[in-house]
Amino acid sequence: MPDDLAYTVRRSDRARSVRVRVEHDGEVTVTLPRRAREREAAAAVRELRTWIDRRLADAATARAAIPREPGTVPYLDGRLRLVEQTGRTRAHRRGDLLLVPGAGPEQAPAIERWFRRAARAEVLPRLDRAAAAVGKPYTRLTIRDQRTRWGSCSATGAIAINWRLLLGPEEVLDYVIWHEACHLAVMDHSPRFWGLLERHVPDYERPRAWLRRSAPALAL
């Protein structure tokens, strides 16, 4: 079996054993206990190579759920064409164009910062409507960047939404917002919660299934 797999090694004081993880975007990470030897990461990758390759193939298939055209980024049900501009430091949308810094290390962070700002603008009015519909106010909205968690609702009514949802279908963003808004009224995943969600999003199973199946597509 070829030993050509790229992976990232991380160390953790809390880790008690070697852990291998395949992220949605195809990144392979190996977490080692603080005092473990580096070669233990390579040994774990060799041992789990068949499983890793299978997970990478699944991730690639899922990412294909959103066709990518070179020079564009997905945005809800459409796409924005990237226009590189030398000297620009901040991404800015103009119609279906996204003006970005020229090729270089500053481009990707500028695009991500723009998506974070856009996510707040997209989520706020939708969350306001959803919270009003369930009759429970939220206390704060946070836009986050997480690999596998798309939304959360705390016991204090603080809502968090992942900006990467803007890279997928609009109904998936709406589903996650409604899901978290319903948690304002019902904190668990009991039949009462799912009944409340179905009342407001009768076809919620479709976007929920898309998210389970195609989450790796939500990456720049």
N, C-alpha and C positions, 0 to 999 in steps of 0.2 A: 504494500500500500504506500503510495507516494507521501513523503513527509513535507508537503508544500503548503500546508494550511497556515494562513496568517491568523494570529490571535493576540489578544491583549492580556497581559498578566496584571492582576491587581492583588494587593495584600490587605488583609483585614485582621485587626486585633480580635474580632469576634468570631472569625471563622475557626472551626474546629477540624475541618477536613477540606480537601480540595473540591471545588465546585466548578463545573463547566456549564456555561450558559450560551445559547444562541439567541441573539437579540432579533427583534422584528426586522431591523434593517440589514441583517446578515452579519453583523459583527459577532465574533466569537470571543468571549471573555472567560478567563480562568482565574478564579479567586483562590489565593493561597493563604493559609495561616501565616502570621507574621514571621515565624521562624522556619517555615518550610523551605526546602531547597528549590532552586529554580527548575531543576530537572524534573521535579515532581509534576510541574505543569505540562511539560512535554510528554511525560509518561501517561498522564490522564487523557491528553488529546489523542495519543496513539490508541489507547484502550477504547475510547469512545468514538473513534473516527467514523464508524459506520453510522452511529446515531447522529453525529454532527452533520455528516453529509446529507442524511435524510431530512434533518431539520432545515438545512440550508436550501435544499431543493424545495421544500414546502414554502419557505419564505420567499424564494424567487417566484414561485407560482402565484403566491398571494400578491406580491408587488405588481405582477402583470395585470391585476384587476383594474388598474388605472393606467391606460396607455400613456406613455411619455413621448413627447415630441422634443427633439433636441432644441435647446435654447428656450424652453418654456418651463413653467412650474404649474402644477394643478392648483385650482382654486375653486372649491365647492364643485359645482357641476360643469365648470369650464376650465380655462387655462389662461395664464398670463404670459405674454412673450417678454423675455428678458432683453433689455437694451442696456448694454454696458456703456458707461460714460466715464472717461478718465477724469480723475479729480473729485468725483462724487464720493461721499462718505456715508450717505444715508439713502436707503431705498425709498422710492416714491412711486405711487401708482398714478398712471395717467390713462384712463380708459382701460383698454385691455393690455396695456403695456406696463411693465414694472421696470422703472429706471433704477439701475444698480451700479455700484462701483465696478471699475474695470477688473478683469481677471486678476486674482491675487488673493492673499490670505484674508483680506477684509471683506470680500464679497459675500461669502456664506454667512458670516455673523450679521452683516447688514440685512440680508434677506430674512434671516430668522427673526431679527428684531422687528422688521416690518410685519411679519406674520403675527407676532405677538400683539402688536398694536391693532392689526386688523381683526384678530380674534376677539379682543375686548369690544371693538365696535360692533362686530357681528353678534356676539353672545349677549351683551347687555340688554338690548330691547327684547330679545327672545326670552331671556331669563325673567325679565320683568313681567312679561305676559304670562309665562308659565307659573310663576310664583303667585301672581294674582288669581289665576284660574284655580289653583289648588287651595287658595285662601291662607297661605302661610308665607310670611316675608323671609327673605334671606338677609344675612347680616353683612356679608362681604363677598366679592367676586375676585378670585385669583386666577390668572392665566398661567398655566404651568407647562413644563416640558418633561414628560415622563415616557419611558419606553413602552410600558404595558398598561398603564392606568389612564383612562380617558376622562374620568370625572370623579368627583367625590363630594360628599356633603357631611359636614361635621355636626355634632350634637348641638352646637351653638348656631347653626344655620349658615355657616361659611361654605360657600360653593367654590370648587376649583374645576376648571375645564382645561383640557389639553389643547394647545394651539394647533397641534398637528391634525386635528379634526378638520381644519380648513383645507387639507389636502385631499379630502375624500368627498363623497356625495353629500349634498346638503341635507338629505333626510337623515343621514347618520349623525351629523352635528345636532340636528333638532331632537333626535332620539335621546342622545346623551344629556342634552339640556333638560328635557322633560323627565328623564330618569332621575336626575339629581333633584329637580324641583319636587318630584313626588316623594323623595326622601325627606323633604321638609315636613311632610305630614306623616309619613310612615318610615321610620329609620331602618327597618329590616327588609328582608326579601320574602316576606310572608305572602300568602294568597291575597291578603288585603292590599299589599303594595302593588302586586301585579294587576289586580283588578282596577286600582286607581290609575295606573299607567295606561291600561287598555282603554279606559274610559276617555282619556285625552289623546292617546295615540293608538287607534284601533289596530293598525298594521305594524306595531312595534317589532314584531318578530322578524320582519324582513331586514330592517337596518341592524337589528341586534345580530342576526345571522351573518350579515355582511361584515360587521366588525370582528366577530369571532374568526371568520374565514380569511379576511383580507386586511387585517390590521397592519401587516408589514408594508402595505402600499403607502402607508401614511408616513413617508420619509422623504426629505428633499434629496 
